[in-house]
């Protein structure tokens, strides 16, 4: 995702922004031989995923200390303001789901509510610390949902493995990028019931962001399919075959159903 994001920004004439972005990423970006070249030249804040932090057990304490140091550094950066930070609330390595007909399509993983709230808390603390230090302007951190379509380039394996050296394949394919409206405490109220508890209100922010990302991702898939259908009709066969229109429409319907289910699960649970 980092490479696709950076190339898209540069092609859009946003070179300065592409160079300034800070990526919050897992430890594999600096240890996996395939990921290392794409990490070079990037601004990285590395954390250990809670999925793998206890593997091996004897390194758990060290990894936790590294995560604390990373979060402290992030707070210092936000305290100064003027930063653009890229965060994947579900880990950034969405896996393909096998459909009934045997086909595979990547689906956005559910957002980790606790992770989202942790970043919101860090942002709030950064603003308070800046105010205490007597800064002329107190920075405000804004949260914008971002959907990225890069699944065909170097997709992750079907299963999750904490070890380095997973078998990977590289292909050519369409890439896409879509920003959504800012997610705020007020805008996230739309997914809440009138009698929502405090826990439900906290989950609503993550739910609103997840809904926005999934909807934008479905639109990117449709754009990809429409483009490839147009090229095929005109006699141009694309090198990276996309989904059929029927498959995209079915996927969009499934996303909408999933979005509704997520919203209800977060509100009623």
Helices and strands as residue ranges (DSSP letters): H 2-11, H 15-20, E 22-26, G 27-30, H 33-39, E 43-47, G 57-59, H 60-80, E 85-86, E 96-98, E 104-106, H 113-132, E 144-149, E 176-182, G 187-191, H 198-233, H 245-268
